[in-house]
Amino acid sequence: MDLISASLGFVLASAKDVAPIVLFLFAFQIFVIRARIPNLRQILVGFVFVTVGLGLFLVGLEQTLFPLGRLMAQQLTNPDFLEEVSGHVGAALVWQDFYWVYLFAAAIGFATTLAEPALMAVSIKANTVSGGAIGVWGLRVAVAIGVGVGVSLGCYRIITGLPLQHFIAAGYLIVIVQTTVAPKMIVPLAYDSGGVTTSTVTVPLITALGLGLAEAVPGRSPLLDGFGLVAFASLFPIISVLAYGQLAARKQRTSKSSTEDTDLPEEKKHAL
């Protein structure tokens, strides 16, 4: 009964959040565009599905993802576990002893990004608009690698207590340099990739991981150190997608060069 009551509460809260959007769209359609709303019944049913889906999604976050992230962080940072896997029994733990945390963070960042619906939609559209030049799986994997590296590096920052702004400043400096040399076609898509990946699947899990890690590591504040992983998950996909574009352009130039060499007449090849 408690779960049902909580679910109804989340659905009602979602309805309150969605209602202003619905009212604004309907008012704009009626008073500005001055046209009847097409497929009204279908649209209303869709809004009901969105409202119920958001409510149930929030229930899932509260009941599973947030507790799971905290539990995994607590288990991976348990001193007994770390001493056992590192072999430093009775000695002070250093940042190298938390390598299981880094591996788990990279794996969870990679896996959740591949399952991100927003990234799937952007990848399909990018593939269609580019005429197949940008692969669906190539883009998704590139973004997922960036998120995995970013979340893992963010966990390292939490464990060491280093300032967040130094990492973000260094990351955007790399992005600026990459932007000047990357193919122009990939630059806008790379910047968008950082935003679409931090959505419904990725953000709850990595936020729970960051908060749980900050709570489990002695001397860390959940408020000051627990947040910030989303910034890493937004920044590093830009770097990885720009690198993906640079590698693709280099491969294309190499392939074109080898094709031109093959097409040369035999006497010109000997002359070269």
C-alpha positions as CSV (number, residue, x, y, z in Angstrom):
1,M,0.0,0.0,0.0
2,D,2.8,2.4,0.8
3,L,4.3,1.8,-2.7
4,I,1.0,2.4,-4.3
5,S,0.4,5.6,-2.4
6,A,3.9,6.8,-3.3
7,S,3.4,6.0,-6.9
8,L,0.1,7.9,-7.0
9,G,1.9,10.8,-5.3
10,F,4.6,10.8,-8.0
11,V,2.0,10.6,-10.8
12,L,0.1,13.6,-9.4
13,A,3.3,15.5,-9.0
14,S,4.2,14.7,-12.7
15,A,0.7,15.9,-13.7
16,K,1.3,19.2,-12.0
17,D,4.6,19.6,-13.9
18,V,3.2,18.6,-17.3
19,A,0.0,20.7,-16.9
20,P,1.6,24.2,-17.6
21,I,3.2,22.8,-20.8
22,V,-0.1,21.4,-22.0
23,L,-2.0,24.6,-21.3
24,F,0.7,26.7,-23.0
25,L,0.7,24.6,-26.1
26,F,-3.1,24.5,-26.4
27,A,-3.4,28.2,-25.8
28,F,-0.7,29.0,-28.4
29,Q,-2.5,26.8,-30.9
30,I,-5.9,28.3,-30.3
31,F,-5.1,32.0,-29.7
32,V,-2.0,32.6,-31.8
33,I,-2.1,30.1,-34.7
34,R,-5.9,30.2,-34.6
35,A,-6.4,26.6,-35.8
36,R,-8.1,23.6,-34.4
37,I,-5.8,21.0,-32.7
38,P,-5.3,18.0,-35.0
39,N,-5.6,14.5,-33.5
40,L,-6.8,15.9,-30.2
41,R,-7.7,12.6,-28.7
42,Q,-4.3,11.0,-29.7
43,I,-2.5,14.0,-28.1
44,L,-4.4,13.8,-24.9
45,V,-3.8,10.1,-24.6
46,G,-0.1,10.8,-25.2
47,F,0.0,13.3,-22.4
48,V,-1.6,10.8,-20.1
49,F,1.0,8.2,-21.0
50,V,3.8,10.8,-20.4
51,T,2.4,11.8,-17.0
52,V,2.0,8.2,-15.8
53,G,5.4,7.2,-17.3
54,L,7.2,10.1,-15.5
55,G,5.6,9.3,-12.2
56,L,6.5,5.6,-12.4
57,F,10.0,6.5,-13.5
58,L,10.4,8.7,-10.4
59,V,9.2,5.8,-8.3
60,G,11.8,3.6,-9.9
61,L,14.5,6.1,-9.1
62,E,13.6,6.4,-5.5
63,Q,13.1,2.6,-5.0
64,T,15.9,1.2,-7.0
65,L,18.5,3.4,-8.8
66,F,19.4,5.8,-6.0
67,P,19.6,3.1,-3.3
68,L,21.6,0.9,-5.7
69,G,24.1,3.6,-6.5
70,R,24.6,4.3,-2.8
71,L,24.9,0.6,-1.9
72,M,27.5,0.0,-4.6
73,A,29.5,3.0,-3.5
74,Q,29.5,1.9,0.1
75,Q,30.5,-1.7,-0.8
76,L,33.3,-0.6,-3.1
77,T,34.7,1.8,-0.5
78,N,34.4,-0.5,2.4
79,P,37.9,-0.4,4.1
80,D,37.9,-4.2,4.6
81,F,37.2,-4.8,1.0
82,L,39.8,-2.3,-0.2
83,E,42.4,-3.7,2.2
84,E,41.7,-7.2,0.9
85,V,41.9,-6.4,-2.8
86,S,44.9,-4.0,-2.5
87,G,46.9,-6.1,0.0
88,H,47.5,-3.0,2.2
89,V,46.1,-4.5,5.4
90,G,46.4,-2.1,8.3
91,A,48.0,0.6,6.1
92,A,46.5,3.9,5.2
93,L,44.5,3.8,1.9
94,V,45.6,5.9,-1.0
95,W,43.8,6.8,-4.2
96,Q,45.3,3.8,-6.1
97,D,43.5,1.4,-3.8
98,F,40.1,2.5,-5.1
99,Y,40.7,1.1,-8.6
100,W,37.5,-1.0,-8.4
101,V,35.6,2.2,-7.9
102,Y,37.1,3.6,-11.1
103,L,36.4,0.5,-13.1
104,F,32.8,0.3,-11.9
105,A,32.2,4.0,-12.6
106,A,33.6,3.6,-16.1
107,A,31.4,0.5,-16.7
108,I,28.2,2.1,-15.4
109,G,28.8,5.3,-17.4
110,F,29.5,3.4,-20.6
111,A,26.5,1.0,-20.2
112,T,23.9,3.6,-19.2
113,T,24.9,5.9,-22.1
114,L,24.4,3.1,-24.6
115,A,20.9,2.7,-23.2
116,E,20.1,6.4,-23.3
117,P,17.0,7.0,-25.5
118,A,18.0,10.6,-26.3
119,L,21.4,9.5,-27.6
120,M,19.7,6.9,-29.8
121,A,17.5,9.5,-31.4
122,V,20.3,11.9,-32.0
123,S,22.5,9.1,-33.5
124,I,19.8,8.0,-35.9
125,K,19.1,11.6,-37.0
126,A,22.8,12.3,-37.4
127,N,23.2,9.2,-39.6
128,T,20.3,10.2,-41.7
129,V,21.3,13.8,-42.2
130,S,24.9,13.0,-42.9
131,G,24.0,10.4,-45.5
132,G,25.6,7.6,-43.6
133,A,28.9,9.4,-43.0
134,I,28.3,9.4,-39.2
135,G,27.6,5.8,-38.0
136,V,24.9,5.2,-35.5
137,W,26.9,2.8,-33.4
138,G,30.1,4.7,-33.9
139,L,28.6,7.9,-32.4
140,R,27.0,6.0,-29.6
141,V,30.2,4.2,-28.6
142,A,32.2,7.4,-28.9
143,V,29.8,9.2,-26.5
144,A,29.7,6.2,-24.2
145,I,33.5,6.1,-23.9
146,G,33.5,9.8,-23.1
147,V,31.0,9.3,-20.3
148,G,32.8,6.3,-18.9
149,V,36.1,8.1,-18.7
150,G,34.4,11.3,-17.3
151,V,32.5,9.5,-14.6
152,S,35.7,7.5,-13.6
153,L,37.7,10.7,-13.5
154,G,35.0,12.3,-11.5
155,C,35.1,9.5,-8.9
156,Y,38.9,10.0,-8.7
157,R,38.3,13.7,-7.9
158,I,35.8,12.8,-5.1
159,I,38.3,10.3,-3.6
160,T,41.2,12.7,-3.7
161,G,39.3,15.8,-2.9
162,L,40.8,17.9,-5.7
163,P,39.0,21.1,-6.8
164,L,36.3,20.5,-9.4
165,Q,37.0,23.7,-11.3
166,H,40.5,22.6,-12.2
167,F,39.3,19.5,-14.0
168,I,36.5,21.4,-15.8
169,A,38.8,24.2,-16.9
170,A,41.4,21.7,-18.2
171,G,38.7,19.7,-20.0
172,Y,37.3,22.8,-21.8
173,L,40.8,23.9,-22.8
174,I,41.2,20.5,-24.5
175,V,37.8,21.0,-26.2
176,I,38.8,24.4,-27.5
177,V,42.0,23.0,-29.0
178,Q,40.1,20.1,-30.6
179,T,37.5,22.4,-32.0
180,T,40.1,24.3,-34.0
181,V,41.4,21.1,-35.7
182,A,38.3,18.8,-35.8
183,P,36.2,18.5,-39.0
184,K,33.6,21.2,-39.0
185,M,30.8,18.8,-39.6
186,I,31.3,17.0,-36.3
187,V,31.8,20.0,-34.0
188,P,28.1,21.0,-33.5
189,L,27.2,17.3,-33.0
190,A,29.9,16.9,-30.5
191,Y,28.7,19.8,-28.4
192,D,25.1,18.4,-28.5
193,S,26.3,15.0,-27.5
194,G,27.4,16.3,-24.1
195,G,23.8,17.4,-23.4
196,V,21.8,14.5,-24.8
197,T,23.8,11.8,-22.9
198,T,23.0,13.3,-19.5
199,S,19.3,12.4,-19.5
200,T,16.8,10.0,-18.0
201,V,19.0,6.9,-17.6
202,T,22.5,8.3,-17.0
203,V,21.9,11.1,-14.6
204,P,20.1,9.3,-11.8
205,L,22.7,6.5,-11.6
206,I,25.8,8.6,-11.7
207,T,24.3,11.1,-9.3
208,A,23.5,8.3,-6.8
209,L,27.0,7.0,-7.3
210,G,28.6,10.4,-6.6
211,L,26.5,11.0,-3.5
212,G,27.1,7.5,-2.2
213,L,30.8,7.8,-2.8
214,A,31.0,11.1,-1.0
215,E,29.1,9.7,2.0
216,A,31.4,6.6,2.1
217,V,34.8,8.3,1.8
218,P,35.9,9.8,5.1
219,G,36.3,13.6,5.0
220,R,34.1,14.2,2.0
221,S,30.9,16.3,2.0
222,P,27.9,14.9,0.0
223,L,27.0,18.5,-0.9
224,L,30.4,19.8,-1.9
225,D,31.9,16.6,-3.3
226,G,28.9,14.4,-4.1
227,F,27.8,16.5,-7.0
228,G,29.8,17.3,-10.1
229,L,29.8,13.9,-11.9
230,V,27.1,15.1,-14.3
231,A,29.5,17.9,-15.4
232,F,32.1,15.3,-16.2
233,A,29.6,13.2,-18.0
234,S,28.6,16.3,-20.1
235,L,32.1,17.4,-20.9
236,F,34.0,14.3,-21.8
237,P,31.6,13.1,-24.5
238,I,32.5,16.3,-26.4
239,I,36.1,15.4,-26.3
240,S,35.5,11.8,-27.3
241,V,33.2,12.7,-30.2
242,L,35.6,15.4,-31.5
243,A,38.3,12.7,-31.3
244,Y,36.0,10.3,-33.2
245,G,35.6,12.9,-35.9
246,Q,39.3,13.5,-36.2
247,L,40.0,9.8,-36.4
248,A,37.3,9.3,-39.1
249,A,38.6,12.2,-41.1
250,R,42.2,10.9,-40.9
251,K,41.1,7.4,-42.0
252,Q,39.2,8.9,-44.9
253,R,42.2,10.9,-46.0
254,T,44.4,7.8,-45.8
255,S,41.9,5.7,-47.7
256,K,41.6,8.4,-50.4
257,S,45.4,8.7,-50.7
258,S,45.8,4.9,-51.1
259,T,43.1,4.9,-53.7
260,E,44.7,7.6,-55.7
261,D,48.0,5.8,-55.6
262,T,46.3,2.6,-56.9
263,D,44.8,4.5,-59.8
264,L,48.1,6.0,-61.0
265,P,49.5,4.7,-64.3
266,E,52.3,2.2,-63.9
267,E,55.0,4.5,-65.4
268,K,54.0,7.3,-63.0
269,K,54.3,4.9,-60.0
270,H,57.9,4.1,-61.0
271,A,58.6,7.8,-61.4
272,L,57.4,8.5,-57.9
